[in-house]
């Protein structure tokens, strides 16, 4: 069990999906003696993909080595897939981080930075196959822990991921206390949160609505993977 402060950073970028960020933030901030910062290129306020204003608390230039670094997903990842400043920051932090984490499509950013090569990972179900573009083994699980890489599936799975990391660093009882304090006992009223049990017409409709977005994401991922292979 940890007996000292652990410094956790969550990447807060324009267009981040706020639940990808705020879910893990709430868990990590509840851990004993944890310091949690939102990290970005500078500390100017950014807007999430659903227009929630977020203010980073640390800039890349002033960020010390982090013990846990978490990369959320969201529409803003398209710009990050080819952002060398972000990739350099992630690679530098990965040198000493005890855990490198992702939520949803944040795993694609880690992959584009070359930080998931040789690891198993997961992401949102609509983008799971995109991991193959980076020669990464995709795993259809809510949380995948492979050595010190911890990836979560879509959005709400970020809470599960953060609880797993708390369990690793502070022990299972600390994670249990946070679960209980949050009353984290998911009972979705419509039981359609995954394509394996959602009604087929709902799955098909969502796929159709997101087809253009997914094609754009596929093209961006392929460009990032080709650049990574070319290094």
CORJO-V314548 format. One line per field, one symbol per residue. phi: phi as a letter, one per 40 degrees, with the letter a starting at -180 (. if undefined). A space follows every 10 residues. Layout:
# CORJO-V314548
phi: ???
This chain:
# CORJO-V314548
phi: .cbacbcbbb cbbdgccccc ccccdccccc ccfbbbbcba dabccbbccb gccbbdbbcd cbccdccbbb bcbhdccdcc cbcccccccc ccccdbccab babfcdcccd cccgcbcgbc abaddcbdcc ccccfbccbc bcbbbbfbbb bbccfccccc dccccdcccb hdccccccdc ccfcadadcb fbcaccbcdd cccccccccb dccccccdcc cccccccccc c
